[in-house]
């Protein structure tokens, strides 16, 4: 009986000791976190990179932004134009074709994204690889009931090759400085919360610079 009580007392004391050690480590860790200046915490969050998850989990940001090739695409009204036209705007540039099933599925979400964006600072741009030109794309976009004021045709794929598009759909993000900052190969729901968070992350950084 005495031995049992002694064993129980030892076990209880050990539990108390372990709880003290746990509490000490928890308090120490909390103190360490709180000791980091708020500015450094904000800096760490700012340097964590763009939010990539869910619908945009395949997005690949560039470590160093790249210039957009000075290769023209075809505008329905103005003929050949280059992307210098859009300097100062954040662009979501989508490469698509009427024969590409995944492209068609994501076009409505791109249309909704374009409506949600501030057209003065950011917009969606379409570049079609259809050889049938605007006669083919206009009819198709009208059938889908989507409207993109800036949609171009890259009939001979010169621009697509220059910027490195090898499969459809591909969506490239271009900053207001005219540099590519990243791309997503494959389809996505571009008006999803994850996509909007990604795009707004870049827009907010551009506004702050």
C-alpha positions as a Markdown table, in Angstrom:
| # | Residue | x | y | z |
|---|---|---|---|---|
| 1 | Unk | 0.0 | 0.0 | 0.0 |
| 2 | Unk | 2.8 | 2.4 | 1.0 |
| 3 | Unk | 4.6 | 1.5 | -2.2 |
| 4 | Unk | 1.5 | 2.2 | -4.3 |
| 5 | Unk | 1.0 | 5.6 | -2.7 |
| 6 | Unk | 4.7 | 6.5 | -3.3 |
| 7 | Unk | 4.4 | 5.4 | -6.9 |
| 8 | Unk | 1.3 | 7.5 | -7.4 |
| 9 | Unk | 3.0 | 10.5 | -5.8 |
| 10 | Unk | 6.0 | 10.1 | -8.1 |
| 11 | Unk | 3.7 | 10.0 | -11.1 |
| 12 | Unk | 1.8 | 13.1 | -10.0 |
| 13 | Unk | 5.0 | 15.0 | -9.4 |
| 14 | Unk | 6.3 | 14.0 | -12.8 |
| 15 | Unk | 3.1 | 15.3 | -14.4 |
| 16 | Unk | 3.5 | 18.6 | -12.6 |
| 17 | Unk | 7.1 | 18.9 | -13.7 |
| 18 | Unk | 6.2 | 18.2 | -17.3 |
| 19 | Unk | 3.4 | 20.8 | -17.2 |
| 20 | Unk | 5.8 | 23.4 | -15.9 |
| 21 | Unk | 8.3 | 22.7 | -18.6 |
| 22 | Unk | 5.5 | 22.9 | -21.3 |
| 23 | Unk | 4.2 | 26.2 | -19.9 |
| 24 | Unk | 7.8 | 27.6 | -19.7 |
| 25 | Unk | 8.5 | 26.7 | -23.4 |
| 26 | Unk | 5.1 | 28.1 | -24.5 |
| 27 | Unk | 5.6 | 31.4 | -22.7 |
| 28 | Unk | 9.2 | 31.7 | -24.0 |
| 29 | Unk | 8.1 | 31.1 | -27.6 |
| 30 | Unk | 5.3 | 33.7 | -27.3 |
| 31 | Unk | 7.8 | 36.2 | -25.8 |
| 32 | Unk | 10.2 | 35.6 | -28.7 |
| 33 | Unk | 7.5 | 36.3 | -31.3 |
| 34 | Unk | 6.3 | 39.4 | -29.5 |
| 35 | Unk | 9.9 | 40.7 | -29.3 |
| 36 | Unk | 10.1 | 40.9 | -33.1 |
| 37 | Unk | 9.4 | 44.5 | -34.1 |
| 38 | Unk | 6.1 | 45.0 | -35.9 |
| 39 | Unk | 7.9 | 46.4 | -38.9 |
| 40 | Unk | 10.0 | 43.3 | -39.3 |
| 41 | Unk | 6.8 | 41.1 | -39.1 |
| 42 | Unk | 5.2 | 43.2 | -41.8 |
| 43 | Unk | 8.3 | 42.9 | -43.9 |
| 44 | Unk | 8.3 | 39.1 | -43.5 |
| 45 | Unk | 4.7 | 39.0 | -44.6 |
| 46 | Unk | 5.4 | 41.2 | -47.6 |
| 47 | Unk | 8.3 | 39.1 | -48.7 |
| 48 | Unk | 6.3 | 35.8 | -48.5 |
| 49 | Unk | 5.4 | 36.2 | -52.2 |
| 50 | Unk | 2.1 | 36.2 | -54.0 |
| 51 | Unk | -0.8 | 34.0 | -52.6 |
| 52 | Unk | -0.9 | 30.8 | -54.7 |
| 53 | Unk | -3.6 | 28.3 | -53.8 |
| 54 | Unk | -6.8 | 26.7 | -55.0 |
| 55 | Unk | -7.8 | 27.7 | -58.6 |
| 56 | Unk | -4.5 | 29.4 | -59.2 |
| 57 | Unk | -2.2 | 26.7 | -57.5 |
| 58 | Unk | -0.4 | 26.2 | -60.9 |
| 59 | Unk | 0.5 | 29.9 | -61.2 |
| 60 | Unk | 4.3 | 30.3 | -61.5 |
| 61 | Unk | 5.7 | 33.8 | -60.5 |
| 62 | Unk | 8.9 | 35.0 | -62.0 |
| 63 | Unk | 11.8 | 35.8 | -59.7 |
| 64 | Unk | 12.9 | 38.5 | -62.1 |
| 65 | Unk | 10.2 | 40.1 | -64.3 |
| 66 | Unk | 10.7 | 39.8 | -68.1 |
| 67 | Unk | 10.1 | 42.3 | -70.9 |
| 68 | Unk | 7.1 | 41.6 | -73.2 |
| 69 | Unk | 8.3 | 41.0 | -76.7 |
| 70 | Unk | 7.9 | 43.9 | -79.1 |
| 71 | Unk | 6.0 | 41.8 | -81.5 |
| 72 | Unk | 2.7 | 43.0 | -82.8 |
| 73 | Unk | -0.7 | 41.3 | -82.6 |
| 74 | Unk | -3.7 | 42.1 | -84.8 |
| 75 | Unk | -6.3 | 44.6 | -83.5 |
| 76 | Unk | -9.7 | 44.5 | -85.3 |
| 77 | Unk | -9.8 | 48.3 | -85.7 |
| 78 | Unk | -6.2 | 49.5 | -85.7 |
| 79 | Unk | -4.4 | 46.6 | -87.3 |
| 80 | Unk | -1.0 | 45.5 | -85.8 |
| 81 | Unk | -0.3 | 46.9 | -82.3 |
| 82 | Unk | 2.2 | 46.1 | -79.6 |
| 83 | Unk | 1.7 | 45.9 | -75.8 |
| 84 | Unk | 3.2 | 49.4 | -75.4 |
| 85 | Unk | -0.4 | 50.5 | -75.7 |
| 86 | Unk | -1.1 | 49.2 | -72.2 |
| 87 | Unk | 1.8 | 50.7 | -70.3 |
| 88 | Unk | 0.6 | 51.8 | -66.9 |
| 89 | Unk | -2.1 | 49.0 | -66.6 |
| 90 | Unk | -2.0 | 45.7 | -64.9 |
| 91 | Unk | -3.0 | 43.0 | -67.5 |
| 92 | Unk | -4.3 | 39.5 | -67.3 |
| 93 | Unk | -3.4 | 38.2 | -70.8 |
| 94 | Unk | -5.2 | 35.1 | -71.9 |
| 95 | Unk | -4.1 | 33.0 | -74.9 |
| 96 | Unk | -7.0 | 30.9 | -76.3 |
| 97 | Unk | -8.6 | 29.4 | -79.4 |
| 98 | Unk | -12.1 | 28.4 | -80.4 |
| 99 | Unk | -10.9 | 24.8 | -80.8 |
| 100 | Unk | -9.6 | 24.6 | -77.2 |
| 101 | Unk | -12.1 | 23.1 | -74.8 |
| 102 | Unk | -10.5 | 24.3 | -71.5 |
| 103 | Unk | -10.1 | 27.8 | -73.0 |
| 104 | Unk | -13.9 | 27.9 | -73.7 |
| 105 | Unk | -14.7 | 26.8 | -70.2 |
| 106 | Unk | -12.7 | 29.5 | -68.5 |
| 107 | Unk | -13.8 | 32.4 | -70.8 |
| 108 | Unk | -16.9 | 33.2 | -68.7 |
| 109 | Unk | -14.8 | 33.5 | -65.6 |
| 110 | Unk | -12.4 | 35.8 | -67.4 |
| 111 | Unk | -15.3 | 37.9 | -68.5 |
| 112 | Unk | -16.6 | 38.2 | -64.9 |
| 113 | Unk | -13.0 | 39.1 | -63.8 |
| 114 | Unk | -12.8 | 41.8 | -66.3 |
| 115 | Unk | -16.1 | 43.3 | -65.1 |
| 116 | Unk | -14.8 | 43.2 | -61.5 |
| 117 | Unk | -11.5 | 44.9 | -62.3 |
| 118 | Unk | -11.0 | 48.7 | -62.4 |
| 119 | Unk | -10.7 | 49.2 | -66.1 |
| 120 | Unk | -8.5 | 52.3 | -65.5 |
| 121 | Unk | -5.8 | 50.3 | -63.7 |
| 122 | Unk | -6.3 | 46.6 | -64.7 |
| 123 | Unk | -8.1 | 44.6 | -67.3 |
| 124 | Unk | -8.3 | 41.3 | -69.2 |
| 125 | Unk | -6.8 | 41.0 | -72.7 |
| 126 | Unk | -7.5 | 38.1 | -75.0 |
| 127 | Unk | -5.2 | 36.8 | -77.7 |
| 128 | Unk | -6.6 | 34.2 | -80.1 |
| 129 | Unk | -4.6 | 31.7 | -82.1 |
| 130 | Unk | -7.4 | 31.1 | -84.5 |
| 131 | Unk | -6.4 | 31.2 | -88.2 |
| 132 | Unk | -9.9 | 32.3 | -89.1 |
| 133 | Unk | -9.3 | 35.7 | -87.6 |
| 134 | Unk | -12.0 | 37.9 | -86.1 |
| 135 | Unk | -14.7 | 36.5 | -88.3 |
| 136 | Unk | -14.2 | 33.2 | -86.3 |
| 137 | Unk | -13.6 | 34.7 | -82.8 |
| 138 | Unk | -16.3 | 37.3 | -82.9 |
| 139 | Unk | -19.0 | 34.8 | -83.7 |
| 140 | Unk | -17.7 | 32.5 | -81.0 |
| 141 | Unk | -17.5 | 35.1 | -78.3 |
| 142 | Unk | -21.0 | 36.4 | -79.1 |
| 143 | Unk | -22.3 | 32.8 | -78.8 |
| 144 | Unk | -20.8 | 32.6 | -75.4 |
| 145 | Unk | -22.2 | 36.0 | -74.4 |
| 146 | Unk | -18.9 | 37.3 | -73.3 |
| 147 | Unk | -17.5 | 40.7 | -74.1 |
| 148 | Unk | -13.8 | 41.7 | -74.1 |
| 149 | Unk | -13.1 | 45.2 | -75.5 |
| 150 | Unk | -9.5 | 44.2 | -76.1 |
| 151 | Unk | -9.3 | 40.9 | -77.9 |
| 152 | Unk | -6.6 | 40.3 | -80.5 |
| 153 | Unk | -5.6 | 37.7 | -83.0 |
| 154 | Unk | -2.1 | 36.2 | -83.3 |
| 155 | Unk | -2.7 | 34.5 | -86.7 |
| 156 | Unk | 0.8 | 33.4 | -87.4 |
| 157 | Unk | 1.7 | 32.8 | -83.7 |
| 158 | Unk | 4.7 | 35.1 | -83.9 |
| 159 | Unk | 3.8 | 36.8 | -80.6 |
| 160 | Unk | 2.9 | 33.5 | -78.9 |
| 161 | Unk | 6.2 | 32.0 | -79.8 |
| 162 | Unk | 8.2 | 35.1 | -78.8 |
| 163 | Unk | 6.6 | 35.1 | -75.3 |
| 164 | Unk | 7.0 | 31.4 | -74.9 |
| 165 | Unk | 3.4 | 30.1 | -75.1 |
| 166 | Unk | 3.5 | 26.4 | -76.0 |
| 167 | Unk | 0.0 | 25.2 | -74.9 |
| 168 | Unk | -3.5 | 26.6 | -74.4 |
| 169 | Unk | -4.9 | 28.0 | -72.4 |
| 170 | Unk | -2.0 | 30.1 | -71.0 |
| 171 | Unk | -2.6 | 33.2 | -68.9 |
| 172 | Unk | 0.2 | 35.7 | -68.4 |
| 173 | Unk | 0.2 | 38.5 | -65.8 |
| 174 | Unk | 1.9 | 41.7 | -66.9 |
| 175 | Unk | 2.6 | 44.6 | -64.5 |
| 176 | Unk | 2.0 | 48.3 | -65.2 |
| 177 | Unk | 5.7 | 48.6 | -66.1 |
| 178 | Unk | 5.1 | 46.3 | -69.1 |
| 179 | Unk | 7.0 | 43.4 | -67.6 |
| 180 | Unk | 5.7 | 39.8 | -67.3 |
| 181 | Unk | 5.5 | 38.8 | -63.7 |
| 182 | Unk | 4.2 | 35.3 | -63.9 |
| 183 | Unk | 2.0 | 32.8 | -65.8 |
| 184 | Unk | -0.5 | 30.0 | -65.3 |
| 185 | Unk | -0.5 | 27.2 | -67.9 |
| 186 | Unk | -3.9 | 25.5 | -68.0 |
| 187 | Unk | -7.4 | 26.6 | -67.1 |
| 188 | Unk | -8.7 | 28.3 | -63.9 |
| 189 | Unk | -11.7 | 30.0 | -62.6 |
| 190 | Unk | -10.4 | 33.6 | -62.8 |
| 191 | Unk | -13.1 | 35.2 | -60.7 |
| 192 | Unk | -12.6 | 32.7 | -57.8 |
| 193 | Unk | -11.5 | 34.2 | -54.4 |
| 194 | Unk | -8.0 | 32.7 | -54.8 |
| 195 | Unk | -7.6 | 34.3 | -58.3 |
| 196 | Unk | -8.9 | 37.7 | -57.1 |
| 197 | Unk | -6.6 | 37.5 | -54.1 |
| 198 | Unk | -3.6 | 36.8 | -56.3 |
| 199 | Unk | -4.4 | 39.6 | -58.8 |
| 200 | Unk | -5.2 | 42.2 | -56.0 |
| 201 | Unk | -1.9 | 41.3 | -54.3 |
| 202 | Unk | 0.0 | 42.4 | -57.4 |
| 203 | Unk | -2.2 | 45.5 | -57.9 |
| 204 | Unk | -1.8 | 46.6 | -54.3 |
| 205 | Unk | 2.0 | 46.3 | -54.6 |
| 206 | Unk | 2.0 | 48.3 | -57.8 |
| 207 | Unk | -0.1 | 51.0 | -56.1 |
| 208 | Unk | 2.3 | 51.1 | -53.2 |
| 209 | Unk | 5.5 | 51.5 | -55.3 |
